[in-house]
Amino acid sequence: MEKIEFQTEDGIQEFYVEEQTRINGFNYLLVSDSVTEQEAEAYILKDVSEPESQEACYVMVEDEQELEAVMRIFEQSMEDVDIKM
């Protein structure tokens, strides 16, 4: 599992990439805060960087409709994982 680091206001935060997808021209990551399968917190991140940018800029998806739509895609691709919102 790939580990990525994000610079936040509180410092560096590490996440583990569970799955990724591209919808309507945007890249989305499903990440967790733990490598164990026991009760990890999961987040959906959206790449909002400019197309010509060499660095990705991810933000947490907060819009309920967008979150539900992307979550359905991840649930379909990860049938063996129980994802709860």
C-alpha distances in whole Angstrom, upper triangle without the diagonal:
4,6,10,13,16,20,22,25,24,22,19,16,12,10,6,6,7,9,12,16,19,22,25,24,22,18,16,13,12,10,11,12,11,8,11,12,16,17,14,16,14,16,16,17,19,19,23,24,26,26,27,25,23,21,19,20,19,21,20,22,25,27,27,28,25,23,24,24,20,19,21,19,16,18,19,16,14,17,16,15,18,18,21,22
4,7,10,13,17,19,23,22,20,16,14,10,9,6,5,8,10,11,15,18,21,24,23,20,16,15,11,12,10,11,12,12,10,13,15,18,19,16,16,15,15,15,15,17,17,20,21,23,23,24,22,19,17,16,17,16,18,18,20,24,26,27,28,24,22,24,24,20,20,22,20,17,19,21,17,16,20,19,17,20,19,22,23
4,7,10,14,16,19,19,16,12,10,7,6,4,6,9,12,13,17,19,22,25,24,21,17,15,12,12,9,10,10,10,9,13,15,18,18,14,15,14,14,15,14,17,16,20,20,23,23,24,21,19,16,15,16,15,17,17,19,22,25,26,28,24,22,24,25,21,20,23,22,18,21,23,20,18,22,21,19,21,20,22,22
4,7,10,13,16,16,14,10,8,6,5,6,7,11,13,13,16,18,21,24,22,18,15,14,11,12,9,10,10,12,12,16,18,20,20,16,15,14,13,14,12,14,14,17,17,20,20,21,18,16,13,12,13,11,14,15,17,20,23,25,26,23,21,24,24,20,20,23,22,19,21,24,21,20,24,23,21,22,21,23,23
4,7,9,13,13,10,6,6,5,6,9,10,14,16,16,19,20,23,25,23,20,17,16,13,14,11,12,11,13,14,18,20,21,21,17,16,15,14,15,13,15,14,17,16,20,21,21,18,16,13,12,12,11,13,14,17,20,23,25,27,24,22,25,25,22,22,25,24,21,24,26,24,23,26,26,23,25,22,24,23
4,6,10,10,8,6,5,6,8,11,12,16,17,16,19,20,22,24,22,18,16,15,13,14,12,13,12,15,17,20,22,23,21,18,16,15,13,13,11,13,12,14,14,18,19,20,17,15,12,10,9,9,10,12,15,17,21,23,25,22,20,23,24,21,21,25,24,21,24,27,25,24,27,27,24,25,23,24,22
4,7,8,6,5,6,9,11,15,16,19,20,20,22,23,24,26,24,20,18,18,16,17,15,16,15,18,20,23,25,26,24,20,18,18,16,16,14,15,14,15,15,18,20,21,17,16,12,12,10,10,11,13,17,19,22,24,26,24,22,26,27,24,24,28,27,25,27,30,28,28,31,31,28,28,26,26,25
4,5,5,6,7,10,12,16,17,20,21,21,23,24,25,26,25,21,20,18,17,18,15,16,14,18,20,23,25,25,23,20,17,17,15,16,13,15,15,15,16,19,22,23,19,19,15,14,11,11,10,12,15,16,20,22,25,23,21,24,26,23,23,27,27,25,27,30,29,28,31,31,28,28,25,25,23
4,6,8,10,13,16,19,21,24,25,24,26,27,28,29,27,24,23,21,20,21,19,19,17,20,24,26,28,27,25,22,19,19,17,18,16,18,18,18,18,21,24,25,21,21,18,17,14,14,13,14,17,18,21,24,26,24,23,26,28,26,26,30,30,28,30,33,32,31,34,34,31,30,27,27,25
4,7,8,12,15,18,21,23,25,25,27,28,30,31,30,26,24,23,21,21,18,18,15,19,22,24,26,25,23,20,18,19,17,19,18,20,20,20,21,24,27,28,24,24,20,19,17,16,15,15,19,19,23,25,28,26,24,27,29,27,27,30,30,28,30,33,32,31,34,33,30,30,27,26,25
4,7,10,13,17,19,22,24,24,27,28,29,31,29,26,24,22,20,21,18,17,15,18,20,23,25,25,24,21,19,19,18,19,18,20,19,20,20,23,26,26,22,21,18,17,16,15,15,16,20,21,25,27,29,27,25,29,30,27,27,31,31,28,30,33,32,31,34,33,30,30,27,27,26
4,7,10,13,16,19,21,21,24,25,27,29,27,24,21,20,18,18,15,15,13,15,17,20,23,23,22,18,17,17,16,18,16,18,18,19,19,22,24,25,21,20,16,15,14,14,14,15,19,21,24,26,29,26,24,27,29,25,25,29,28,26,28,31,29,28,31,30,27,28,25,26,25
4,7,10,13,16,18,19,22,23,25,27,26,22,20,18,15,15,12,11,9,12,14,17,19,20,18,15,13,13,13,15,13,16,17,18,19,23,24,25,22,21,17,15,14,13,13,13,17,18,22,24,26,24,21,24,26,23,22,26,25,22,25,27,26,24,27,27,23,24,22,22,21
4,7,10,13,15,16,20,22,24,27,25,22,19,17,13,13,10,9,7,9,11,14,16,17,17,13,12,12,12,14,13,16,17,19,20,23,24,25,22,20,17,15,15,13,14,14,17,20,23,24,26,24,21,24,25,22,21,24,24,20,23,25,23,22,25,24,21,22,20,21,21
4,6,9,12,13,16,19,21,24,23,19,16,14,10,9,6,6,5,7,9,12,14,15,14,11,10,9,9,11,11,14,15,18,19,22,23,25,22,20,17,15,15,12,13,12,15,18,21,22,24,21,18,21,22,18,17,21,20,17,19,22,20,18,21,20,17,18,16,18,18
4,6,9,11,15,18,20,24,23,19,16,13,10,8,5,5,6,7,7,10,12,14,14,10,11,9,10,12,12,15,16,19,20,24,24,25,23,21,18,16,16,14,15,14,17,19,22,23,24,21,19,21,21,18,17,20,18,15,17,19,17,15,18,17,15,17,15,17,18
4,6,7,11,14,17,20,19,16,13,10,7,6,5,7,9,10,9,13,13,16,16,12,12,10,10,10,10,13,14,17,18,22,21,23,21,20,17,14,15,13,14,14,15,18,21,21,22,19,17,19,19,15,14,17,15,12,15,17,14,13,16,16,14,16,14,17,18
4,7,11,14,17,20,20,17,14,11,8,5,5,7,10,10,9,11,11,14,14,11,11,9,10,10,11,14,16,19,21,24,24,26,24,23,20,17,18,15,16,15,16,19,21,21,21,19,16,17,17,14,12,14,13,9,11,13,11,9,13,12,10,12,12,15,16
4,7,11,13,17,17,14,11,9,6,5,7,10,13,14,13,15,14,17,17,14,14,11,11,10,11,12,14,18,19,22,21,24,22,21,19,16,17,15,16,15,15,18,20,20,20,17,15,16,15,11,11,12,10,7,10,11,8,8,12,13,11,14,12,15,16
4,7,10,14,13,11,7,6,4,6,9,12,15,17,16,19,18,21,20,17,16,13,12,9,9,10,11,15,16,18,18,20,19,19,17,14,15,13,14,14,14,17,18,19,18,15,14,15,14,10,11,13,10,8,12,12,10,11,14,16,14,16,15,18,18
4,7,10,10,8,6,5,7,9,12,15,19,20,20,22,21,24,23,20,19,15,14,11,11,10,11,14,16,18,16,19,19,19,18,15,16,13,15,15,14,17,17,18,17,13,13,14,12,9,11,11,8,8,12,12,9,12,15,17,16,18,16,19,19
4,7,6,5,4,6,9,11,15,18,22,23,23,26,25,27,26,23,22,18,16,12,11,9,10,12,14,15,14,17,17,18,17,14,15,13,15,15,14,17,17,18,16,13,14,15,12,10,12,13,10,11,14,14,13,15,18,21,20,21,19,21,21
4,5,5,7,8,11,13,17,20,23,25,26,28,26,29,27,25,23,19,17,13,12,10,11,12,15,16,15,18,19,20,19,16,16,15,15,15,13,16,15,16,14,10,12,13,10,8,12,12,9,11,14,14,14,16,19,22,21,22,19,21,20
4,6,9,10,14,16,20,23,26,29,29,31,30,32,30,28,26,22,19,15,15,12,12,12,14,15,14,17,18,20,20,17,17,16,16,17,15,17,16,17,14,11,14,15,12,11,15,15,13,15,18,17,17,20,23,26,24,25,23,24,23
4,7,10,13,16,19,23,26,28,29,31,30,33,31,28,26,22,20,16,14,11,10,10,12,11,10,14,15,17,16,14,14,14,15,17,15,18,17,19,17,14,16,17,15,13,17,17,15,16,20,19,18,21,24,27,26,27,24,26,24
4,6,10,13,16,20,22,25,25,28,27,29,28,25,23,19,16,12,10,7,6,7,9,11,10,14,14,15,14,11,11,10,12,13,12,15,15,17,15,12,13,15,13,11,14,16,13,14,18,18,17,20,23,25,23,24,22,23,22
4,7,10,13,17,19,22,22,25,24,26,25,22,20,17,14,10,8,6,5,8,10,12,11,14,14,14,13,10,10,9,11,12,12,15,16,17,17,13,13,16,14,10,13,15,12,12,16,17,15,17,20,22,21,22,20,21,20
4,7,10,13,16,19,19,22,21,23,22,19,17,13,10,7,6,5,6,10,12,15,15,18,16,17,15,11,11,9,10,10,9,13,14,15,15,11,10,13,11,8,10,12,10,10,13,15,13,14,18,20,18,19,16,18,17
4,6,10,13,15,15,18,17,20,18,15,14,10,8,6,5,7,8,12,14,17,17,20,18,18,15,12,12,9,10,9,10,14,15,16,17,13,12,14,13,10,10,13,11,9,13,14,13,13,17,18,15,17,14,16,16
4,7,11,12,13,15,14,16,15,12,10,7,6,5,7,9,12,15,17,20,21,23,22,21,18,15,15,11,12,10,10,13,15,16,16,13,11,13,13,9,9,12,10,8,10,13,11,11,14,15,12,13,11,13,13
4,7,9,10,12,12,14,13,10,8,6,5,6,8,11,13,16,18,22,22,24,22,21,18,15,15,11,12,10,12,15,17,18,19,16,13,15,16,13,12,15,14,11,13,16,14,13,16,16,13,14,12,14,14
4,6,7,9,10,11,10,6,5,4,6,9,11,14,16,19,21,25,26,28,25,24,21,18,18,14,14,12,14,16,19,19,21,19,15,17,18,15,14,17,17,13,14,17,16,14,17,16,12,13,11,13,13
4,7,9,11,11,10,6,6,7,9,12,13,16,18,21,23,26,27,29,26,25,22,19,18,16,15,14,16,18,21,21,23,21,18,20,22,19,17,20,20,17,18,21,20,17,20,19,15,16,14,15,15
4,5,8,9,9,6,7,9,11,14,16,19,21,24,26,29,30,32,29,27,24,22,22,19,19,17,19,21,24,24,26,24,21,22,24,21,19,21,21,18,18,21,20,17,19,17,14,15,14,16,17
4,7,9,10,8,10,11,14,16,17,21,22,26,27,30,31,32,30,28,25,23,23,20,21,19,21,24,26,26,28,26,22,24,25,22,19,22,21,18,18,21,19,16,18,15,13,15,15,17,19
4,5,8,7,10,12,15,18,20,23,25,29,30,34,34,36,33,31,28,26,26,23,24,22,23,25,28,27,29,27,23,24,26,23,20,22,22,18,18,21,19,16,17,14,12,13,14,16,18
4,6,6,10,11,15,17,20,23,25,29,30,34,34,36,34,33,30,27,27,24,24,21,22,24,26,25,27,25,22,22,23,21,18,20,20,16,15,18,17,13,14,11,9,10,11,13,16
4,6,9,12,15,18,21,25,27,30,32,36,36,39,36,35,32,29,29,25,25,22,23,24,27,25,27,26,22,22,25,22,19,21,22,18,17,20,20,16,17,14,11,11,12,13,15
4,7,9,13,16,19,23,25,28,31,34,35,37,35,34,31,28,27,23,22,19,20,21,23,22,24,23,20,20,22,20,17,19,21,17,16,20,20,16,17,15,11,10,10,10,12
4,6,10,13,16,19,22,25,27,31,32,34,31,30,27,24,23,20,19,16,18,19,22,21,23,22,18,19,21,19,16,18,19,16,16,19,18,15,17,15,11,11,10,11,12
4,7,11,13,17,20,22,24,28,29,32,29,29,25,22,21,17,16,13,14,15,18,17,20,19,15,16,19,16,14,17,18,15,15,19,18,16,18,17,13,12,10,10,10
4,7,10,13,16,19,22,25,26,29,26,26,23,19,18,15,14,11,12,13,16,15,17,16,12,14,15,13,11,14,15,12,12,16,15,13,16,15,12,11,8,9,9
4,6,10,13,16,18,22,23,26,23,23,20,17,15,11,10,7,8,10,13,13,15,13,10,12,14,11,10,13,14,11,13,16,16,15,17,18,14,14,10,11,10
4,7,10,13,16,19,20,23,21,21,18,15,13,9,8,6,6,9,11,12,13,10,7,10,11,8,8,12,11,10,12,15,14,14,17,18,15,15,12,12,11
4,7,9,12,15,17,19,17,18,15,11,9,6,5,4,6,9,12,13,14,11,10,13,13,10,11,14,14,12,15,18,17,17,20,21,18,18,15,16,15
4,6,9,12,13,16,15,16,13,10,8,5,5,6,6,10,11,14,14,10,10,13,13,10,12,15,14,13,17,18,17,18,22,23,21,21,18,19,17
4,6,9,10,13,11,12,10,6,5,4,7,9,10,13,14,17,17,13,14,17,16,13,16,18,16,16,20,21,19,21,24,26,23,24,21,22,21
4,7,9,12,10,12,10,7,6,6,7,10,11,13,14,17,17,14,15,18,17,15,18,20,19,19,22,24,23,24,27,29,27,27,24,25,23
4,6,8,6,9,7,5,5,7,10,13,14,17,18,21,21,18,19,22,21,18,21,24,22,22,25,26,25,26,30,31,29,30,27,28,26
4,6,5,9,9,8,8,11,13,17,17,20,20,24,23,20,21,24,23,21,24,26,24,24,28,28,27,29,32,34,32,33,30,31,29
4,6,8,10,9,11,13,16,19,19,22,22,25,24,21,22,25,23,21,24,26,23,24,27,28,26,28,31,33,32,33,30,32,30
4,6,9,10,12,15,18,21,22,25,25,28,28,24,26,29,27,24,27,29,27,27,31,31,29,31,34,36,34,36,33,35,33
4,5,7,9,12,15,19,20,23,24,27,27,24,25,28,26,24,26,29,26,26,30,30,28,30,34,35,33,35,32,33,32
4,7,10,13,16,20,22,25,26,29,29,25,26,29,28,25,27,29,27,26,30,30,28,29,33,34,32,34,32,33,32
4,7,10,13,17,19,22,24,26,27,23,23,27,26,22,25,27,25,24,28,29,26,27,31,32,30,31,29,30,29
4,6,10,13,15,18,20,23,23,20,20,23,22,19,21,24,21,20,24,25,23,24,28,29,27,28,25,27,26
4,7,10,13,15,17,20,21,18,18,21,21,18,20,23,21,20,24,26,24,25,28,29,27,28,25,26,24
4,7,9,12,14,17,18,15,14,18,18,15,16,20,18,17,21,23,21,22,25,26,23,24,21,22,20
4,6,9,11,14,16,13,12,16,16,14,15,19,18,17,20,23,22,22,25,26,23,23,20,20,18
4,6,9,12,14,11,9,13,14,12,13,16,16,15,18,20,20,20,23,24,21,20,17,16,14
4,6,8,10,7,6,10,11,9,10,14,14,14,16,19,19,19,22,23,20,19,16,15,13
4,6,9,8,7,10,12,11,12,15,16,16,18,21,21,21,24,25,22,20,17,15,12
4,6,5,6,9,10,11,12,14,16,16,18,20,21,22,24,26,23,21,18,17,13
4,6,5,6,9,10,10,12,14,15,16,18,20,21,22,24,21,19,16,14,11
4,5,5,6,9,10,11,13,14,15,17,19,20,21,24,21,20,17,16,13
4,6,5,6,8,10,11,12,14,16,17,18,20,23,20,19,16,16,13
4,6,5,6,9,10,11,12,14,16,16,18,20,17,16,13,12,10
4,6,5,6,9,10,10,12,14,15,16,19,16,15,12,11,9
4,5,5,7,9,10,11,13,15,16,19,17,16,13,14,12
4,5,5,6,9,10,11,12,15,17,15,15,12,13,12
4,5,5,6,9,10,10,12,14,12,11,8,10,9
4,5,5,6,9,10,11,14,12,12,10,11,11
4,5,5,6,9,10,14,13,13,12,14,14
4,5,5,6,9,11,10,11,9,12,12
4,6,5,6,9,7,8,7,10,11
4,6,6,9,10,11,11,13,15
4,6,9,9,12,12,15,17
4,6,6,9,9,13,15
4,6,8,10,13,16
4,7,10,13,16
4,6,10,13
4,7,10
4,7
4
